[in-house]
Amino acid sequence: MDQHYKRIFTGNSIMAQRIVEKLQEIGITPVVKDESKSALLAGFASAMQGDQELYVNGDEAEEALKIVASVLD
């Protein structure tokens, strides 16, 4: 199994959550990277709003990108 992760989406948390839900419906569990939460936990930012990034295993990327496109359309 390919252990390389590929970024499939960068954007606001609302769209990221919609994509995560759709991916989970077809059995893909993405990794969500949220820098604003990391900064908040580290005490650097109190109201920092940033984009979230979604990553999937490389062998799931093609199918995941189809889901991303369907949600964004």
N, C-alpha and C positions, 0 to 999 in steps of 0.2 A: 504494500500500500504506500502511496506517495505521501510523505509527511510534510511536504512543502505547502505552506498556506498562501493563498492568493487573495488580495484585496478585491472585493467585488462591489463595494459601495462606500462612499463618503458623503455624509450629509447630516441633516438635522435628525434629532432623536425620534421625532414622530414618524418620519419615513423609514428610519432604520428599524423601528419596532414593527411596522407593518411588514417589512421585508422578512424580519426574523420570524414572525408568525407564519408567513407563507412558506418559508423554507422548512420550518419545523413540521408543517403539514405533510411535506413529502419526505420527511426523514433526514433532513440536513440540519445539523446543529452548528450555526455559525459562532465565531468568536467575535465579541463586541469589544472594541477598544474605544474608551471614552476618556480623553485626556482631561476634560474639565473635572470629572469625578476624582481622578488621580491627584490633580492639583489641589482640589478642595480637601481631600483626605490628608495631604501633606501640609496643609495650612497656608498655601500660597494664594488662593483666590477664593473670595467669598461669593461672588456672583458671576463667575466666568461661565459663559455659554459657548460651547464649542461643538464641532461636528463629531459625529461618531463614525467609526470605520468598522465595516463588517468584513471578516475573513472566513474563508472556507478551505477545507482540504483541497489540494490541487486537483485531485481526481473528481471532485464534485463541482468544480468551478463552472464548467460549461452549462450544466443544468441550473446552477444557482444564478448565473447571469441571465438566463431566460426568465426566471422568477423576478429578478430585479427589473428587467425591462417591462414585464407585464404590470408591475406595481407602479412604475414611473409613468406609464402611458395613460 
